[in-house]
Each structure stands twice: as structure tokens, then as C-alpha cells.
Amino acid sequence: MVPRSEEIRSRAWLLVAEFTIAGHPLIADIRSDKLFPEYVRKCFEAQSSYFTKHMKGLMLLSFSMPTALSSLRNREVVPVVGILYDLHLVYESTVQGILRGVDGLNTTWGALHFGPRTDCQSLDEHPAFLRFLRESSLGGIDPALMCRIDCKGVSDARQETIRALEERDRTWRFEAVIDVAHHPDLVINSSGVIASDYFEMHILRHIENWGEKIEKWDLFSYSVPLAIGRLDATWDSIHIEGYIHLGSQVERRSALQGMLDGFPGITVNWTAMHLGRGHTLASNTEYRAFLTASTKEKDGADLNRR
């Protein structure tokens, strides 16, 4: 047994669980080919007193699973993936105790680390959480995806950030992914030419008080591919990259992320530049590479540049 002082602690945890159909016959109906997420929800709801006693800061508990028996590789086991997020650090033994003692169930909990020593400052930008959201649909609205059920909190909403961990900076790099399905006018025609001003005209200008915001900033610049045919990615999405320099103003990550809340089909990742005293954005290696790989020309521009 690992001493308490040496146990892993984290605010966020990833659950990988396997419910055997033999041990949980109500999770599936062979005749209708259906799997029932509500059964798994009830398993978590049965632990409400445990959460009240051991995880008083629980903000989010969400899981996803298939809904068709025929979709399983092993029709004897139903896979379930879950995300748990607490405002406080939770010991590994505490999360393991949530479903301990439930027969016909194998569980593995993995800590999702974020903070000053990692690239992730909040749950919203952790790759495991983003993948969990991308591969599932809340309430099973999209039948092509896993069915996601929220037992506590709202998984589609921006999760509360621990302000002590939240980065603040004057200079930020951002990477945005825009789904073409939500923004079909982003691609002009069948040849794959991209509307380079779509991001500004149809998204940025609809941000509340956008004009007032950019008046206060020293720089806001972004680049897009000239044509989707030149991309390594699929037609499903367009990648945008850019930089923002706020001058003497310091801004929290959550404030920047909040600007694009409510816009469907857009995922944005913000990275603080931390230029350091005496250093400028113009001398930064990443920013210089951004300038080299892009051009302001639209007509007759090199298609290998953005």
C-alpha cells in the first residue's frame, strides 16, 4: 500500500471502466441491440453520499459510452470513459474508492495534471478532456459519436479555472480550429479556395465590444491557408494561427478564451509567450517563423505560404 504522503493527487481524473454484461445484465438488451447509459448513471448516483463525504469540491463528473451492442469489439464488456474534476486536490485512493466493491467492473483512474509545470492551465485545454468531448455527444444527440451523460456539472460549458494557476501575460499565441461543417462559407468553392477574411468578418467582428478591444492592443495578427488543397489536414477543419500583443495590459487566459464562447464549431488554444524582460515579440523565434510562413498578398501569392 502506498503511503498517503506519496499518493498521486490531482484535481482532474480520467476514468476507463469496463462493465461486464454478465455482471450487469441491465446495461444491455441483446434483442434490441441497445446499451443503456442511464444504468451507468445510476451506478454513479448510488455513490452520492461518498461524493458528499470525500469530494465536496466536485464540479464535473461526466462519462461516455456506446449505445449499440453491435458496435462493441468484445460483446461481453461495455467500455465507459469518464472525466472527474474537483476544485481541490483528490488522492488516487479516493477516486478509486468511488466504484470499489461493484462486482463485474474493472476501473482504471489516471491523473490529468495541469498547472505551472505543464502546458495545460485548465481542464478545458487538456488533450484528454478535449478528446473526450470530441468523441462524444451530450445526451447522444449525434448517433455517430459516443453518448455523453453528465452526472454533475455541464461538460459542454467552460470549466471553472483555478485562478491561482491561471496564466496572465501581455503576449499570446493562439491556434484556432474551425469546423467547415459549422462554417461552410469558409471554403469558397469546390477547388478548395479559403475565404481569408471569414474569421474576421463573421467571427471576430461579432465579439462583444470587439472594436474597443483591438483599439487597446498593439497587435492582433493571424494567418490562414490560401487553399485547402494545400493542407495536410482533411476538409473537415481549417487551422488558423495568430498572435496578440496587449501592450502594457496584462490579460488572464480565461478572458481571452471567453471572447469566443458561444461560437459553434470553433476550438481555440491560447499559449502565453513569456517574452521576458528586454525581449520583444519581433525577436521571438516562433513569431519570426510565423511571418516567414505567411504573406499579406492575396492575388498571385505563393501557395506554399499562408
N, C-alpha and C positions, 0 to 999 in steps of 0.2 A: 504494500500500500504506500502511495506517495505521500510524504508529509505535507500537511496543509500549506506550510510556508513555501513549498516547492511546486505546488499545483499551478497549472496554467489558469490565468484569469483573463477574461475578455468581456467586452460589452456586447459583442455580436458573435453568434454561433451559427454554423451551418449543420443541419441535420440530414443524414442519409439513413433512411429506415426501410426495412423490408418486412412487410406483413405477409405471413403465410396464409393462404386461403384455407388450409386445413385448420389452422388455429383461429381464424377469423372468417367463418363462412358467410357472415352478413356483409362482408366488404365486396362481394361479387355475386352476380346472378348468371350462371352458365347459360341458361335458356335465352336470356335477352342480350347476352354479351356485355352487360353493363358492370362497371365498377362504381362504388358509391363513396365519394369524398366525404359525405355527411357522417359516415361511420367513423372516419379518422378524426373528424372534428369532435365527435362525441368522446373519443378517447382522450383528446386534449382537454375538453371541458370537464371531464371527470377528475382532472388534476387541479381544479380551480383553487382548492384550499392549499395545495402545495405552492402554487404561484403566489398566493396571498402571504404565505409564511416566509418563503425563501426568495422571492423575486418581486419586491414591492415596487421596483422601478421599471417593470416590464412595459415596454412601449409598443412592441410589434412581435406577433407570433403568427406566421403565415406558412402554409405548406402547399405543395402542388403534387399532382399525381395524374396518371392516365385515367380515362373514363371508359375505355373499351377493353374488355378482356382479351380480345384477339390481337391487340396491339402489343401485348407483353411477349418478351422473348422467352421467359420462363412463366408459364401459366399457373405455376404453383405459388408464385411470390409476387406481391404488388409493391413496386418501388414508390417511395414517398420522399420528397425533398422538402426541407423546411428551413426557415430563417427565424432566428430569435434575436431581439435587440433590447437591451436593458440600459437604462441611464447609469447604472452602477456596474462595476466590475463583478462578474459572476464566475465562481470557481467551476472547473470542469466537472467535479463530482456533483455539483448542484444541478447542472443541466443533465448529466447522466441519470440523475435520480427522478427526472420528470416521468419517464415511462418505465422505470425499473420495476420489474415484477410482472409486467404484462407478458403473458405467455404467447408463443408464436410470433415473436417480434425481435428482430435484430436491429440495433441502432448504433450509429457512429456519429459523434459530435466533433466538429472541427472548429477551432477558434478563428474568427475573422479579425485580424489585427489592423488597426489604423491609429494614427496619431503622429506626433512629431517625427518619429523614426521611420515612417513608411510613406509611400506615395499617396495613401488614402487618408483623408482627414475626416471622412464621414462615411456612414453606411451607403449613402446614395452613390458614391463613386467607387465602391469596392467591386472588382470584377465578378466575384461570386454572386453578389446581390443583383448586379446588372444582368448577368446571365439568367438568374432565377426569374427575373421579371420578363426578360426577352423570350424565354422558352415557355411561358405560361400566360394564361388569360384569366383575369379575375372573374370568378363565377362560371368559367368555361364558356364565355361568350364566343371565343374563337375556337371552333371544334378541332382545328388543325394543331392547336397547342395543348399543353398540359392544363388541367383545370386547377386554378389557384383559389384557395379559401383562406380568408383572414379570420383567425380566432381572436386576435387582439390587434387593435390599430388598423391602419389602412395602408396596404403595401404600395398602392399607386401614388400616394401622397409623398411629398418630400419629408424625409425623416428628420427629427429634431437633431441638431448638431450640438455636440458638447462644446460650448463656447470657449472653454479653456484650451481646447485642441484646435479650434478653428484658425486657419491661417489668415493673416492680413498682409497686404502688400500694396505697393504703388504700381507694379508692373505685372501683367498677367499674360499668359499664353492660353489660347482656347482652341479646342478641337470640337467641331460640331459634326454630327451625322444627321442628315435629313433624309427621311424615308420618301422615296418617289411616289409610293402608293398614296401618301397623305398630301403630297405636293406635286401632282402630275405636271403642272406648268413649269416646273423646274427644268425639265428636259424639253427643248423646243420642238423637235421633230424626230422622225424615225432614224435620222442619221446620228442622233445622239448629241447634238449641239446643246450646251448647257446655257441657260439664261443667267449670265454672270451677275446681274443686278437683282435677281429674285430675292436673295437673302436680305438685301437692304430694303427693297420696295415693299415686300409682302410680309416680312417678319420684323426686322429691326424697327421700322417706322411705326409699327403697331405696339411697340413697347411704351408703357405709360411714361409720359414726360421725356420721351427719347431725345427731343431737340435740346431740352435743358441739360440732360446728362452729358451729351457729347460736347456741349459748349464749355463744360468744365474740364474736359480731358485734353491732354496734349496730343494723344494719338489713338485712333481706332482704325486698324487696317486688317483686311482679311483677303484670302485668295481662294479661288475655286478652280476646278479643272475646266479647260476650254471645251472639251468634248468627252462624253462618257466612253466613247470607243477607245480612248487612250488610257482608260483606267484598268487597274488590275482587279478592282472590285466588280461586283455584279451590277446589274441595272437597278437593283433594289434600293440603293442609297448613294448619296453624294457626300463626300467628305470636304469640309471647309476648315481651314486653319487660319488663325489670326493672332494679333497682339493688341493689347490695350495698355496705354501708359497714362496714369491718372494725375501726373504732375506731382504736386505736393500732397495730394489727397491719398489717404490710406483707406482701402476698402476690404471688408470681410468677404470671404469666399461665398457665403450664403447670400449676400446681397447681389453679387454678380449672377449666381445661379438663379436667383429669384426673378431676374429680368425676363427669362424665357419660360417661366412656369405658365402653364395653360396653353402653350402652343403644341398641338398634336404632331407626332412624328418627328420630334427633334430631341436628340440627346447631346448634351454639351459637357465637356470635361475641362475644368479650369486648372491651370498649373501656375503657381506663383514663381516668378523669375528669380527673386532674391539676388538682385544685381550686386549688392554690396556697396559700401561707401567708396566713392570715387569712380565707380564703373557706370557706364551708360548703356542704354539699350542698343545704340548704334554699334557699339564694340562687341556686343554679345554674339558668340559663335552661332547659336541657334537662329537668332534674328537675321544675321547676315546670310545664312543658308536659306532662310525664308525669302529674302529679297532676291537672291540669285536664282531660286527656282520659280520665280513668278515675274510677271511683266504687267505694266499698265496698258499695253497695247491690246486692242481687241481685233482690229482688222489686220490680217496678214501676220498675226503673231505666230511665234514658234509653238507648234502644238505639243512639244515636249515640255513646255513651261506652263505654269498655272496662270 
